Structures are given as structure tokens and as C-alpha cells.
Amino acid sequence: MRLSTGLAASALTALLASTAAEAAPKDLSGTWLTGDGRAKVRIDRCGPSGSNACGKVVWLKSPTDDAGAPRADAKNPDPKKRARPIIGLTLLDNLKPDDASFAGEIYNADEGKIYQVSLERESEAELSVQGCLLKVLCGSQTWTRVPDVNQQAAIQPEAPKTAPKPAAKPAAAKAAE
């Protein structure tokens, strides 16, 4: 049995297209809770034609230090950057597509160090994060997708609560008095 040239070409094109789709990394866009549950990182597309991935801290479990001030990038090796607040800090900058993942660098504000990182979506709800220092000291964790909401609102101070004002009496009730 022989396949026609057109049918064979169509089958080959479909096979190549499906292989390319499998190799392309899945979009990382969304808000992700870190493996230790201490931070949420919002990842969006960035870079040339939106092909890269960037991420910044949008929530912290403990947003303030012992003195009540917003947590800062205190361990940054650049003294000029140590006062930067952690919330809003870019941790992932221009990660590039690399086979089925995105690769580049991640900043660890807890240590003030930069690591090589690879991020790959395992499912709709899970993101595999693998980081290495000097390509030998490596670790990994799974981040979990969380709803996109105004994360920074969590650290706004509460407005003072005031007692409700008594309801005004209707004009007819005032006239009857």
C-alpha cells in the first residue's frame, strides 16, 4: 500500500508541528506561591515580542520586619539597593525560552545572591523551579498557582474603625416632637 505524496507530506507536517509544540515552553504567566509559602511571585511575559518571562514579588507572608517597617533587600551586595522594599522587587528578569522551560537568573533576596534558574510548568497548577549556583550546587522546589488578586493590599495598614453615627430621624418624626 502506497500513500500519496500529498497525504505523506500532510502527515509529516502534522508530526513536525506537534513536536515543535511539545518543545515550546508553556506560558508561565500568573501568580505563584513559592515552595516554602513565604512569598507570591507574579510572572508575566516580557522582552522582545513578549517571548521571555519576568517575575516580581507581589506578596509576603511576613511583609514587615520586627520594627514594623516593610521588609527590604537588606542582603543585597550593592549597598545602594539595600533599602528597596521586597514587595515589588524583580526576582526573575528576561528568562528566555529553552526547550520546554524558561532559563536565566533568579535573585534570592534572603541571601543577596543570583542563581541560574530553569522554570517549567508541570501542570496548570504547578511550576517546577530548579536553581543552581556555579552549576554544581543545585536545588528545586514546586511553586503553586494562586488567584491573581491585588496582593499588595495585604500590607496596607487598616483604617481606624469609628463608631457608626446614629441614623437621622425622618423630618415627619422631628415635626411630631
ZALO-424797 format. One record per residue (C-alpha): x negated, y, z negated. Coordinates in steps of 0.02 Angstrom, whole numbers, plus 50000, padded with zeros to 5 digits. Example, Ala and Ser with C-alpha at 12.3 -4.5 7.8 and 13.67 -1.06 7.14 Angstrom:
<zati><u>49385</u><v>49775</v><w>49610</w></zati>
<zati><u>49316</u><v>49947</v><w>49643</w></zati>
//
This chain:
<zati><u>50000</u><v>50000</v><w>50000</w></zati>
<zati><u>49930</u><v>50171</v><w>50051</w></zati>
<zati><u>49976</u><v>50340</v><w>49976</w></zati>
<zati><u>50000</u><v>50481</v><w>50095</w></zati>
<zati><u>49865</u><v>50615</v><w>50091</w></zati>
<zati><u>49991</u><v>50745</v><w>50029</w></zati>
<zati><u>50051</u><v>50633</v><w>49887</w></zati>
<zati><u>49874</u><v>50591</v><w>49835</w></zati>
<zati><u>49825</u><v>50774</v><w>49836</w></zati>
<zati><u>49978</u><v>50819</v><w>49731</w></zati>
<zati><u>49937</u><v>50682</v><w>49605</w></zati>
<zati><u>49756</u><v>50740</v><w>49594</w></zati>
<zati><u>49808</u><v>50922</v><w>49571</w></zati>
<zati><u>49930</u><v>50873</v><w>49432</w></zati>
<zati><u>49795</u><v>50769</v><w>49344</w></zati>
<zati><u>49667</u><v>50910</v><w>49353</w></zati>
<zati><u>49794</u><v>51037</v><w>49290</w></zati>
<zati><u>49841</u><v>50930</v><w>49141</w></zati>
<zati><u>49656</u><v>50901</v><w>49099</w></zati>
<zati><u>49622</u><v>51089</v><w>49106</w></zati>
<zati><u>49773</u><v>51124</v><w>48995</w></zati>
<zati><u>49712</u><v>50999</v><w>48866</w></zati>
<zati><u>49538</u><v>51078</v><w>48864</w></zati>
<zati><u>49602</u><v>51256</v><w>48840</w></zati>
<zati><u>49613</u><v>51304</v><w>48657</w></zati>
<zati><u>49785</u><v>51328</v><w>48581</w></zati>
<zati><u>49831</u><v>51505</v><w>48531</w></zati>
<zati><u>49782</u><v>51543</v><w>48351</w></zati>
<zati><u>49895</u><v>51696</v><w>48333</w></zati>
<zati><u>49988</u><v>51703</v><w>48169</w></zati>
<zati><u>49959</u><v>51721</v><w>47983</w></zati>
<zati><u>49863</u><v>51580</v><w>47897</w></zati>
<zati><u>49842</u><v>51537</v><w>47712</w></zati>
<zati><u>49662</u><v>51488</v><w>47678</w></zati>
<zati><u>49623</u><v>51312</v><w>47615</w></zati>
<zati><u>49597</u><v>51372</v><w>47436</w></zati>
<zati><u>49758</u><v>51477</v><w>47439</w></zati>
<zati><u>49669</u><v>51636</v><w>47388</w></zati>
<zati><u>49695</u><v>51737</v><w>47548</w></zati>
<zati><u>49802</u><v>51754</v><w>47703</w></zati>
<zati><u>49718</u><v>51796</v><w>47868</w></zati>
<zati><u>49812</u><v>51869</v><w>48016</w></zati>
<zati><u>49739</u><v>51808</v><w>48182</w></zati>
<zati><u>49779</u><v>51898</v><w>48344</w></zati>
<zati><u>49716</u><v>51895</v><w>48523</w></zati>
<zati><u>49580</u><v>52022</v><w>48562</w></zati>
<zati><u>49436</u><v>52057</v><w>48677</w></zati>
<zati><u>49431</u><v>52056</v><w>48866</w></zati>
<zati><u>49606</u><v>52019</v><w>48933</w></zati>
<zati><u>49658</u><v>51953</v><w>48762</w></zati>
<zati><u>49561</u><v>51792</v><w>48784</w></zati>
<zati><u>49470</u><v>51800</v><w>48616</w></zati>
<zati><u>49531</u><v>51786</v><w>48436</w></zati>
<zati><u>49508</u><v>51910</v><w>48292</w></zati>
<zati><u>49566</u><v>51896</v><w>48112</w></zati>
<zati><u>49582</u><v>52006</v><w>47960</w></zati>
<zati><u>49635</u><v>51984</v><w>47779</w></zati>
<zati><u>49816</u><v>52036</v><w>47751</w></zati>
<zati><u>49848</u><v>51966</v><w>47575</w></zati>
<zati><u>49751</u><v>51912</v><w>47422</w></zati>
<zati><u>49813</u><v>51805</v><w>47278</w></zati>
<zati><u>49717</u><v>51921</v><w>47162</w></zati>
<zati><u>49715</u><v>52088</v><w>47254</w></zati>
<zati><u>49639</u><v>52188</v><w>47111</w></zati>
<zati><u>49485</u><v>52168</v><w>47003</w></zati>
<zati><u>49481</u><v>52164</v><w>46812</w></zati>
<zati><u>49487</u><v>52355</v><w>46809</w></zati>
<zati><u>49644</u><v>52359</v><w>46917</w></zati>
<zati><u>49556</u><v>52428</v><w>47072</w></zati>
<zati><u>49582</u><v>52346</v><w>47242</w></zati>
<zati><u>49455</u><v>52207</v><w>47274</w></zati>
<zati><u>49309</u><v>52272</v><w>47376</w></zati>
<zati><u>49174</u><v>52197</v><w>47488</w></zati>
<zati><u>49052</u><v>52208</v><w>47341</w></zati>
<zati><u>48930</u><v>52074</v><w>47401</w></zati>
<zati><u>48905</u><v>52147</v><w>47574</w></zati>
<zati><u>48718</u><v>52158</v><w>47613</w></zati>
<zati><u>48747</u><v>52336</v><w>47680</w></zati>
<zati><u>48768</u><v>52449</v><w>47526</w></zati>
<zati><u>48871</u><v>52572</v><w>47631</w></zati>
<zati><u>49005</u><v>52438</v><w>47658</w></zati>
<zati><u>49023</u><v>52377</v><w>47478</w></zati>
<zati><u>49169</u><v>52494</v><w>47439</w></zati>
<zati><u>49275</u><v>52430</v><w>47585</w></zati>
<zati><u>49437</u><v>52350</v><w>47525</w></zati>
<zati><u>49453</u><v>52164</v><w>47560</w></zati>
<zati><u>49633</u><v>52184</v><w>47618</w></zati>
<zati><u>49617</u><v>52242</v><w>47798</w></zati>
<zati><u>49439</u><v>52176</v><w>47814</w></zati>
<zati><u>49398</u><v>52090</v><w>47980</w></zati>
<zati><u>49329</u><v>51915</v><w>47947</w></zati>
<zati><u>49340</u><v>51845</v><w>48125</w></zati>
<zati><u>49283</u><v>51957</v><w>48267</w></zati>
<zati><u>49296</u><v>51910</v><w>48450</w></zati>
<zati><u>49292</u><v>51720</v><w>48435</w></zati>
<zati><u>49276</u><v>51651</v><w>48610</w></zati>
<zati><u>49370</u><v>51504</v><w>48686</w></zati>
<zati><u>49260</u><v>51348</v><w>48680</w></zati>
<zati><u>49338</u><v>51187</v><w>48747</w></zati>
<zati><u>49488</u><v>51153</v><w>48632</w></zati>
<zati><u>49434</u><v>51280</v><w>48499</w></zati>
<zati><u>49377</u><v>51459</v><w>48471</w></zati>
<zati><u>49197</u><v>51485</v><w>48415</w></zati>
<zati><u>49098</u><v>51630</v><w>48344</w></zati>
<zati><u>49061</u><v>51702</v><w>48174</w></zati>
<zati><u>49159</u><v>51719</v><w>48012</w></zati>
<zati><u>49116</u><v>51838</v><w>47871</w></zati>
<zati><u>49130</u><v>51767</v><w>47695</w></zati>
<zati><u>49161</u><v>51917</v><w>47581</w></zati>
<zati><u>49139</u><v>51808</v><w>47424</w></zati>
<zati><u>48955</u><v>51786</v><w>47469</w></zati>
<zati><u>48923</u><v>51930</v><w>47589</w></zati>
<zati><u>48864</u><v>51803</v><w>47720</w></zati>
<zati><u>48906</u><v>51766</v><w>47902</w></zati>
<zati><u>48931</u><v>51587</v><w>47960</w></zati>
<zati><u>48951</u><v>51506</v><w>48130</w></zati>
<zati><u>49132</u><v>51450</v><w>48142</w></zati>
<zati><u>49246</u><v>51347</v><w>48251</w></zati>
<zati><u>49436</u><v>51359</v><w>48237</w></zati>
<zati><u>49554</u><v>51235</v><w>48316</w></zati>
<zati><u>49742</u><v>51217</v><w>48299</w></zati>
<zati><u>49782</u><v>51042</v><w>48238</w></zati>
<zati><u>49970</u><v>51072</v><w>48248</w></zati>
<zati><u>50095</u><v>51215</v><w>48241</w></zati>
<zati><u>50067</u><v>51224</v><w>48053</w></zati>
<zati><u>49883</u><v>51181</v><w>48031</w></zati>
<zati><u>49719</u><v>51262</v><w>48083</w></zati>
<zati><u>49553</u><v>51171</v><w>48064</w></zati>
<zati><u>49413</u><v>51289</v><w>48012</w></zati>
<zati><u>49234</u><v>51224</v><w>48020</w></zati>
<zati><u>49090</u><v>51336</v><w>47969</w></zati>
<zati><u>48902</u><v>51314</v><w>47968</w></zati>
<zati><u>48753</u><v>51410</v><w>47902</w></zati>
<zati><u>48595</u><v>51381</v><w>48006</w></zati>
<zati><u>48687</u><v>51239</v><w>48097</w></zati>
<zati><u>48647</u><v>51118</v><w>47955</w></zati>
<zati><u>48746</u><v>51173</v><w>47802</w></zati>
<zati><u>48925</u><v>51144</v><w>47859</w></zati>
<zati><u>49096</u><v>51135</v><w>47781</w></zati>
<zati><u>49275</u><v>51130</v><w>47836</w></zati>
<zati><u>49450</u><v>51167</v><w>47773</w></zati>
<zati><u>49626</u><v>51170</v><w>47839</w></zati>
<zati><u>49724</u><v>51332</v><w>47843</w></zati>
<zati><u>49914</u><v>51326</v><w>47841</w></zati>
<zati><u>50029</u><v>51439</v><w>47942</w></zati>
<zati><u>50137</u><v>51556</v><w>47837</w></zati>
<zati><u>50276</u><v>51676</v><w>47889</w></zati>
<zati><u>50223</u><v>51842</v><w>47964</w></zati>
<zati><u>50284</u><v>51974</v><w>47843</w></zati>
<zati><u>50217</u><v>52139</v><w>47779</w></zati>
<zati><u>50082</u><v>52058</v><w>47674</w></zati>
<zati><u>50005</u><v>52218</v><w>47605</w></zati>
<zati><u>50169</u><v>52266</v><w>47522</w></zati>
<zati><u>50125</u><v>52137</v><w>47389</w></zati>
<zati><u>49992</u><v>52252</v><w>47315</w></zati>
<zati><u>50091</u><v>52414</v><w>47311</w></zati>
<zati><u>50125</u><v>52475</v><w>47134</w></zati>
<zati><u>50303</u><v>52457</v><w>47076</w></zati>
<zati><u>50405</u><v>52616</v><w>47067</w></zati>
<zati><u>50458</u><v>52661</v><w>46890</w></zati>
<zati><u>50630</u><v>52599</v><w>46850</w></zati>
<zati><u>50755</u><v>52731</v><w>46798</w></zati>
<zati><u>50920</u><v>52705</v><w>46710</w></zati>
<zati><u>51069</u><v>52714</v><w>46828</w></zati>
<zati><u>51167</u><v>52876</v><w>46822</w></zati>
<zati><u>51347</u><v>52861</v><w>46761</w></zati>
<zati><u>51472</u><v>52865</v><w>46901</w></zati>
<zati><u>51552</u><v>53034</v><w>46935</w></zati>
<zati><u>51734</u><v>53049</v><w>46887</w></zati>
<zati><u>51854</u><v>53074</v><w>47031</w></zati>
<zati><u>51925</u><v>53252</v><w>47049</w></zati>
<zati><u>52101</u><v>53192</v><w>47002</w></zati>
<zati><u>52036</u><v>53119</v><w>46839</w></zati>
<zati><u>51946</u><v>53283</v><w>46796</w></zati>
<zati><u>52104</u><v>53383</v><w>46828</w></zati>
<zati><u>52205</u><v>53271</v><w>46711</w></zati>
<zati><u>52088</u><v>53304</v><w>46565</w></zati>
//
